[in-house]
Amino acid sequence: LLGEAIDRQRQANADPMLEHAGRIFRALTSGGFIGLSRRYDEQDAAELVALRENGAEVRLAGMSDGTVDQLHLALRLAYLADYCTGNEPVPFIADDLFQTFDDARTAAALEAMGASSALFQPIVFTHHRSVVEAAQGVFGERADILLL
């Protein structure tokens, strides 16, 4: 009974920022993961896990380097969105952020940053032509691309 009560309390006090990060993570992974959650061990220590469609929980140690990078990006974007709703907007500068992303996930990340542009200004630096092409594909003429 106590365990069930603790679980209900945890669900009732879900973290909106974690839920937002989970939605971003779902988009960044093209639906490979459906969200994020906390998992608690026997000592009641929390661990962040990613959720699969079938209910499986994937720990960070079970993710590829690219997926971990996408998770970090989702957490950063969710944090910045939360921060900027109550503070002055700040720029988000990404310098060769997509090294471990494939083309589909690069486009998804650019789209996620574009969706956040009402709250903060995403700026992407890259020397990869594929990232420029992905930005042009996602934003078309709305992309503000400066070639140096």
WOQUI-V575659 format. One record per backbone hydrogen bond with DSSP energy under -1.0 kcal/mol. CO is the residue of the C=O (numbers start at 1). NH is the residue of the N-H. Records with the same first field share a line. If there is no record, write none. Layout:
BEGIN
CO->NH ; NH
END
This chain:
BEGIN
1->5
2->6
3->7
4->8
5->9
6->10
7->11
8->12
9->13
11->14
15->19
16->20
17->21
18->22
19->23
20->24
21->25
22->26
23->27
24->28
25->29
26->31
27->30
29->32
35->51
37->49
39->47
41->44
45->41
47->39
49->37
50->58
51->34
52->55
56->52
58->50
59->62
60->63
64->68
65->69
66->70
67->71
68->72
69->73
70->74
71->75
72->76
73->77
74->78
75->79
76->80
77->81
78->82
79->83
80->84
83->86
92->123
94->125
98->101
102->106
103->107
104->108
105->109
106->110
107->111
108->112
109->113
110->114
111->115
112->116
114->117
116->119 ; 120
121->92
123->94
125->96
128->132
129->133
130->134
131->135
132->136
133->137
134->138
135->139
136->140
139->142
140->143
END
